[in-house]
Amino acid sequence: MNTGKVLLSVLAGAAAGALVGVLFAPHKGAVTRKKISRQSGAYADGVKEKLSEIVDSITEKLEKVKGEVTDYAEQKMRKTETLK
């Protein structure tokens, strides 16, 4: 599954949850706004953490591919040298 789609789904779910929470909130507006403010900070932290994990994962995969390509190129260069 595409990580961009997963992230977009998480953000959409968070927005929908916040909207439902506001519509069915049993508290006054000021209290509700404070709760939303606190929860949005928690959601933002979660999104930042998830993005960090995605970036780390992509970096690891790129490093692995880079190593494999370098090894392959070195093998081909050695083979070329032996053929000369």
Sequence and secondary structure as in RCSB ss.txt:
>XXXX:A:sequence
MNTGKVLLSVLAGAAAGALVGVLFAPHKGAVTRKKISRQSGAYADGVKEKLSEIVDSITEKLEKVKGEVTDYAEQ
KMRKTETLK
>XXXX:A:secstr
  HHHHHHHHHHHHHHHHHHHHHT  S HHHHHHHHHHHHHHHHHHHHHHHHHHHHHHHHHHHHHHHHHHHHHHH
HHHHHHHH 
